[in-house]
Each structure stands twice: as C-alpha cells, then as structure tokens.
Amino acid sequence: MPIPIIDLFAGPGGLGEGFSSIKDENENAVFEIKLSIEKDQWAHKTLTWRAFYRQFINNGNPVPKEYYEAYRETNLKKREQIVEEALLKYPEGDHARKEVQLIELGSDEFPPELVDRLIQERLGLENQPWVLIGGPPCQAYSNAGRSRVGGINPEDNRVYLYREYLRIIDIHRPSVFVMENVKGLLSAKVNDEKVFDWIKKDLELKGAYKIFSFVKNVEEDSDFLIKAEKYGIPQKRHRVILLGVRTDIKHPNVYLSPTKKVPLKKIIGNLPPIRSGLGRSFLRNKPFEFTKSGKPKREYLKVVDSDINWTQQILTQIQTIKKWGELSMKGIELGPRVFQWGIGKEFIPGEYRTETIDFLNNWYSDPNLGGIANHESRSHLTQDLMRYLFASLYIQDNESFPRMEDYARHHQTLVPDHASALSGKFSDRFRVQMPDIPATTVTSHISKDGHYFIHYDPRQCRSLTVREAARIQTFPDNYLFRGSRTQQFHQVGNAVPPFLAAQLAQLVLKLFK
C-alpha cells in the first residue's frame, strides 16, 4: 500500500506534488496524499484539480479529456466551468474534494477537534506508517517582512502557527514529518529569544522525535538550510527544511546529492516570445494633491495597447539609449517572432519543451498538452519598460544586473519618481534575471509587480509570466494554476519546488525501507 501523506498549509501543492511523483519499479505511486489543508481559496481550487488528475495517473487510467480542455481554454470563466463540471461528472472529482479541504488552521472557525477528526478519518488504519508535510506561513519570519515592520511582532499570530503543526504531531504521531520555512527563521527572535530554538525543542516532543537535516550531519543551525540551486532547481531559493523522525525509526545518514546548476535560459528560453503589455504613462505629480499617507498624487495617461504602439514605444526608447552611447545594443532587432503571440494568452498552441537537461528531461513535459498555459504578460508603465529595456541590454555587456546607482549614472530618467529611490534601500528594485545562471528566488511578491523578475531578452522587454515562474519553481507544464493572473502568481511564489520535494521524498522513502 502507498505510504499516506497529510499535507498542512499546502499552498498550491509543491511539496505534495514532489512526494506524489515517486514511483516504485512497477510504476506504482509510493506515497498517497490522503488530506491536503489550505486556507487560500484559489490555491485550494488548484490543489483540487491536481488531486483529480492524480486519481487517474496513480491508478494507471487515462486522464479525462476535460483536464486538457480546461488547460487549453483561454477564457478563465469558461475554464472554471469545464473544471467544475468535470469534478461533478467523475467519481474521482468527489474523491478530490474530500482530499483537499479549505481550512484555516489555528483559526476559531476550525477548532482542533474538526481537524483531528479529518486526519483520523483520512488515515484510517491504526499504527500505519505515515508522513506529515507542510510549511506554516512564513511572512512573519522572512527578512523582507521583518524589515517592513522593524522586527517580529510578538502579537502576530503567524509567529505561532507552527504550534498547530506541532499539536498535530503530538496528537497523531506521524512516523516522519517534513517542515519547510524561510531562511529568516534562523535569525528570527521574539523578546531576544531565537524562534528556531523554540521550534526545534518543541518538535522533538521531549525525546519522541529527532530532528535531522536533509543535506548534512547537523552541527549548527545553518546546516538545516537547503540551497535549492545545488540540487537541480533553476533558482537560488534558500529554505530551512526540517526532517523529523520518530525515535523508533533509524535514520540511515543519507543526504541530498548535489548536481550541476541549471541556467535559467535552459528552462524558459524555448517558451513563446511575447511582448509586454502597454498600460499607462506617468505624466506628473499633481500640485497640492496628496494621498492619505502624504505622498503626492500622480497623474497618468492611458496608453492604447497594440503591436504598433508597443513597437513605437520600444523603438523610441532604443534610440534614446543609443544616444547615451554606453551599451552595445546587441540582440535588440525586433523580429516578427515577438509579435506572433502579442502579449501571450492563457493558452498558446505549439511544442515548448525545455532544453535537454539530463535529470529534468521528462519532468516538465506532457505530450497531450498541445501547447502551454498561463503564459501572458502584464501591462507595464511606459517608464518601467524603459528601465526593463535598459536592464536587459545592460547584462549583455556586464556580468551582473544594474543597480539603482547604475540607472542613475546612465540617465536620470531611469530613476523612479520615489523619494527613497536612491537611498540605498532599493538598489535592486529593478532586477533583470540572468540567462546563464539560476534565477533569483520566486516569491509571492511577484503577484504585485514584476520589477524583480525582468526577462533577460531585450526584444520582449517584460517581466516573467506565470508559466515562466512556474518552470523556475519546477512545476510540470501540465500543472494548471486556477484563478486570475494575480492569484496564479501568488500561488506559484508561495510554493515549494516540486522537483526538490521529490528528492526529499526519496530520502524519506529510505527511512521506511
């Protein structure tokens, strides 16, 4: 029988996808997700649809045509209709709805008794070996979050959400648990006490469990940090991941094996080239008009989006940058390929496999797709497009991305109209991703703007799409993110890379063997 999995704080399912991908010599699933709990409604919808897909794949049955119809549907409303009708039509839909629960752990609305009953029902057999996985919300621990509020707020409920994870371990005693969190957890303090020390001590449950690292024998806290780019993930994502093993189970002292780093262009370079969208142009700060926070109100001009208008904007900007005379302007010819798909779509037909990488050859691909979903660019401010164009041209002549002082040095028009733009706090505010190395960490902030995720190709002059971010996170191409583009971005940024999770799952499997 497959080893049961309970997935808490599941997000869109990155950890679960990795564990579910492990097969034995007969191509049977080794792990089976019995229950996924997530509070975000759109991540919950994405999880449900993936759970539906998994019912067929894990049982050796063909995936219904509706799965691919939904994938190819460009109208989000119609896509949702196809999905919901399929969930009602097939018995596997009912199974998926039971497996994935929309619950906010630690809230008054969902008392512990309800959660405990669900876990017990889904696990079924007494004393059966099983695994608990999940990552309690991390915003309170993150370095970025702490810098915004001046440290950790002891009253922030998110600081203590790991205790709900702990409570479930204490009550249900999994054989093994895997808990993921941000790098900032290692340095987070409340009242001068290290939060990480609380967590390690609590999770050991007075000697019932021992905490291990996935990468090395533990000598110091930093040994729990996994640098994902060392393990075939095309991004520099650094996360704390704890392996808890019940003391009656032997740990075989096996760890993740580093592999060669994967450059970004190998993962997203063959996706359809698309241009950025045009939104509006900044005109001026309105005289004597201010927002509630005291900042000047801004006046914008709406810009009509079209291939012609976009080309005129970019050509004008190219000529302006040429006049500055410092960049070589390589690879800026605006060929017809950029305009074949315009700003992209929710589905673009074609064949878009990643470039050959030994250990990732079959990870992304699904021959039944007939194209790629979630690949549509945002609309950008025309002044931001100038910065994007400059940044992508800059990296062709330099071995690093331009910082704010580099923008200012080339021309003042490249500096954003913000009082703190040159304060040093936002030196990497506009960051182009380098093609020949792994990307920087994809975070949920990508749902707000794309300034930190600028595409390296100056001809496209845009930020990354949802599908590009999903590939960087190593989600298979047939993993469909539901909801609006903003909701899709939010889900992708919050996930654990599935290909990394699959490697963790292989180590967990060795514990059971």
N, C-alpha and C positions, 0 to 999 in steps of 0.2 A: 504494500500500500504506500502511496505517496506520503511524505512527511508533512503534516499540517502546518500551515503558516497563519498567524494572526498579525495583521498589519495595522498599526496605530499611527495616527497623524500621517496618513498615507499620501497626501498630496495627489498628483496625477498618476502615481503608481510606479515610480522609478525603481525603488527597492523591490517591490513585488514583481515587476517585470523581469528583473535580473534573476531572482530566485526561481520564477516560473519557467525560465528559459532552459534550465538544466535538465538534460535527458540522460537516461541510462543507455546501456548498449543496445537495447531493443527500441530505442526512441520513445520510451515512456517517460512522462514527467516525474521527476524525483520529488519535487515539492508541489504542494497544492494549497493555494490560498483559500482558507475557509471563511475568513472575515476581514474586510478592509473598512476602517473607520476614518472618515474625513469630514471636516466641517464646512469646507467651501463647496457651494452648490455646483459650480461648473467643473471643478476637479472631480467631484462626486459623479457627475454625468460622464466625464471622460473615463473614469475608473469602471463605471457600469458597462459602458460599451466595450471596453477592453476585456472585462470579465466575460461578456457574451462571446466575444471572439475566441477567448481561451477555452471555453467549454467545447468547442469543435476541434481546435488544434490538439488539445491534450487527449482527446478521445479518438483521434485518428479519423475524424469525419471532415468532409469538405466544408469550408466556410461558406455560409449562405451568400447568394448574390447581393442581398441587401447591404451587406457590410461594405462591399466595393461600390455599390450605387451611392451610398452615403458619402464615401470617400471622394467620389468624383463629382458630387453635387456642389456647385459654386454658390448657390443661394442658401444662406445659413438657415433660414426659416424652413425651407424645403428639406434641408439635410436633417434638421431636428425631427421633422415629420417622418422621414424614412426610418430614422433610428428608433423612435418611439413605437412605430407600427411593427417593426421587426421584433422589438422586445416583447410586445404583446403576442405576436404570431407564434414564436417558437418557445418551447418549454425551457430552453436554455436562457431565455430572457428572464423568466421568473427566478431561475437559479442565480443569475447575475444580480438581480435586485435584492435577493436575500443576502448574497455575499457582500455587497457594498452598501454600507449604512451611512446616512447623512447625520452625523452626531458630533456635537462639540464636547469633547472630553473635558472634564473639570468644571462644566457649567451646571447651574442649578436645574436647568431644563432636562438634563440627562443624568439622573442620580447613579451612583456606582452600582447599585443593585441591578439596574437595567443593563448596564454594560457587562457586568459579571454573568448575568443570565444569557446574554447573547453569546459570549465567549464559550460558556459551558455547553450551550446547545450546538454550537458550530463544531466544537471539538469532539463531542460525543463520548467516545470510549475513555474510561478511566485509565490513568497511568500510561497513556500513549505518548511516546516522544513527540515533541512539537517545538516550533521555533516562534519567538516573538520578534518582530522587526518594527522599526519606525524611528522617526525623528521629531521629538517635541519641538514646537515653534521656537525659532532661534533669534528672532529680531531683537529681543531684549539683550542677548549676549553679543550680537555682532558688533564689530568695531565701528561700522558705519552708524548703526543705531545708537550706540553709546556716545559717539561724538556729537550726535544731534541733540542729545538731552543732557550732556555733561556727566555721563556715567550711567550706572544701573540704578533704576528707581526701585527701592525695596517694596514699594506698593504695587509694582507692575505684576499682575497675575501671571504673565507669561514666564517670569523668572522661575516659578514654582510648578509649571506644568509637567516637568519631568516626574514630579511626585505621583501624578496619575499613572504614568508609565510604571513607576516603582510599585505603586499599590497593586497593579495588575500582576506584576511579577510575584509579589508577596502572596497574593491570594491564589494564583493559578500555577505557579512554579513551572515555567517552561523549562525544557531541557537546556535550551540555548537562547540568548537574546542578542540582538544587534541594534545598537542605538547610535544614531548619527546626529551631529550638530556642527555648528560653525567653529572656525578656528578661534574666534574671540572667546569661546567658552574657557579656554586655557588660562586667560588672563582676567576674566570677569570676577569682580569682587562685590560683595554686599557687606557694608559695615566692616571693611578691611578683612573679611574672610573670603577665601577663594571658593567660588561656586563649584569649581571642578572637584575640590576636595570633598565637599558635601556629597556630590553626586556619586563619586567613586565609593565612598564609605557607605552611603545608603544602599547602593546597588549590590554591594557584597552581602547584604542581608545577614549580618552577624555570622559570616563564615559559610553561608549556604551557597554562595557563588564566588567564583574568582574572575577577576576582570583581566582580559588579555588585549594585546594589540594585534591588528591584522598584518603588521609589517615587520615587527621585530620584537625581541625579548624586551620587556619594559624595564627601563632604568630611570626614566624621568617622564614627566607629563607629555613632553613633545613627542615621545615615541608612539603616542596614540594618533598622531596626525598623519593622514594619508594625503600625499601629493599626487593627485589623480593623473597628471601628465606622465608620471613614471610608469603607469600601468595601462597605456594604450588609449587614454581618454584625450581627445584633442582640445583640451583646455587646462589651464593652470588652476584647477579647483582644489583648494586645500581644506579638508574637513576632518574633524575629530570623529572617529568611529570606534565604538567600544564593542568588544566581544565578551559577553557574559556567559560563563559555562558553569553549570551546576557541579558541585564538587564531587558528585559520584560519577562524573564523566571525565575521562582522561583527555587532556589537550596534547596533541601529537607534536607540538612545536613546529608547525608548518606555517609559512607566511606567504604573502603575495609575492610573485616573481616579477621584477621589473622587466619591461620590454622597451622597444625603441619608441621614441616620441613620434606622435602623429602630427604633421603640419596641417594647419587649417585648410589650405587650398586642396589637400587631398580629399577632404570631407565635403566641402561646399563648392569647390571650383567648377564642377560639371553641372550644377543646377542652372536652370534657365536664366540668362542675364535679363534683368529688368531694370527699369529706371525708377528713380524716386518720384513720388507724387509732389505736385505743387499745391501749397495751401494758401499762404498769405505772405505779405511782405511787411516788415516793420517800417513805419513812417517816422514816428517821433514820440516823445513823451508829451502828454497833454499838459499845457501850462496850468498850474494851480489846481490840478486834479490828482487826488491820491487815493490809494486803496486803504482798507481798514488797517493794514499793517504799516501804513505810512509811505509805501513805495509809490512813485509816480505812475499814474495810469498811462497805458500805452495805446497808441493808435496804429491800426494795421490796415492794409489794403488787401482785399481778397484777390487772389490770382487764379484765373481760369486754368484748370489742369488740362493739358493736351500735349501730344508729342511735339507739335510746332512750338508752343510756348516754352516747353521744357528745353528744347534744343536752343532756342534763342537765349534763354537764361544762361545755359551752360556755356555756349559759345562766347557770350559777353564776358563771363567770368574767366574763361580760358584766356581771352585776350588781355584781361586785366592782370592776371597772374604772370603772363608772359612779359608784360611791361616791367614787372618788378625785377625780372632778369636773373633770378637766383636758382630756379628749378629747371631741370632738363626737359620736363613735359613729355616724358616717354609714355607710350601706350594710351594716348588720350584721343585717338581717332574715334569718332562716333560712327561706328559701322551700323548696318541695318539690323544686326542681331539684337542690339539693345532694344529696338523698338518692336520686335516681333510680338512680344507679350506685354508691351507697355509697362504698367505698374505691377503686372502679375495678376494672379487670380487665386481664389480658394482652391482651384484645381487647374493644373496645366498638363495637357496630354504630352506623352513622349517617354523616352527611356533615360533615366537620370541616375545611373548607378554611381557610387563613389569610385574614385580611382583605386587601383589594386593595392590593397594592404593585406598582407598575409592573414593576420588574425582577425580582420574585420570584413573579409570578402563577402561572407553571406549574412553578416549581422543586420545590415540595413535593408537588404533587398527583398522584394516580393514581386515575382513576375506577373502576378494578377492585377497589379495596380493600374498599369497603363498610363502612368503619369505621376505627378507629385502634388500633394495637397498643402494647404497652409503656407503658400508662397506668394504673398502680396505685400508690396512695400507701403510704408506710411507716406503721408503728406508732410512736407517739411517747409519751414520758413525759408525764404529765398536766401537770407543772410546765412542761415545754417548750411545750406547747400554749398555756399562759397567756402565755408570752413571745411566741409566734408571733402570737397574737391581738392582744396589745398592740402589737407591731411593725407589723402591717398596719393597725391603726387609727391609729397614730402618724403614718404617712406621709400620711394623708388630711388632717391638719391642719398638717403641716410639709413642707418641701421636701427633706427628707433622712431617711435611716433613723436610728433611735435607736441611740446607742452605749451602752456599758455604764453610763456615768455617768447617762444618761437613764433607764435602767431603775431604777437605784438611787434617783434623785431622785423617781421616781413611787412606788415602794414597794420595800421590802427583799425582799419575797417574789419579786420578779422577778430577783434576783441569784442566779446558780447557786451551789451549795454547793461552791465550789472556793476554796482558799486564795489563788489568784492572780487571782481573778475581777476585782478592782478594781485590779490592779497597773498597768493601762495597756497591757499586752501583748495583751490580748484584748478591746479596746474594741469591735471589730466582730464578736465571736464569734457573735452572733445578728443576721444581716443579712437584712432583707426586700428583695426585688427591686422596684425602682421601675417602675411600669407605663408611664410616658411617655418613657422613655429606654432605650437598650440595657442589657442585663443586665451584671452583672459576669462575670469570666472563669469559665467552667465548667472545673473541674479534676477530677482523679481522686479528690480528697478527698471529692467528693460521694458516693462509694461507701461512705464510713464514716458520715457523718451528713448531715442536710440543713440544719443550723443557718445556713449561709452562703447558703442558697438558699430562703428563705421566700417563698411565694406572696403576692402583693400583695392578694388577695381575702380579707378577714377572715371571710367566710362559709365558706370552705373550710378555713382555719386549718391549713395543712400546708406541707411542703416540696415542691419540684418533683418531678415524676415523670421517669422515663427519657425518655418521649416529649417532654416539655416541654424537657428538657435537650438532646435530640437536635435539636429545632427551633431552639433557640438556637444550636446548632452548625451549623445549616443542612443537616442530613441530610434527604434526601427522606423523606416519610412511608412509602414502601414499603421503606425500608431496615430490615431486621429484625435486631435485636440478639439473639444467642443466649446461652443461659446463664441463671443466676439474676438477680434484680434487681440484686444487688450487682455481679455480673460485667458486667451491661449498663451500669450506671453507670460502672464503671471504664473500660470501652471508650470510652464517649461522652466522658468527661473527658480522655482521652489523645489525642483526635483533632485533626487539622487541619480547620477548617471547609471542607466540600466546595465551597461557593459561592465562598469565597476562592480555593481551589485552582483552580477553573475559570477565574477571572480571571488567575491566574498562568499557567495553561496557554495562554491566548490570547496572552500576551506571548511565551511560549516558541515558540509556533507562528510568530510573526512573525520569529523568528530563522531558522527553516527556510525561510520564504518569501523 
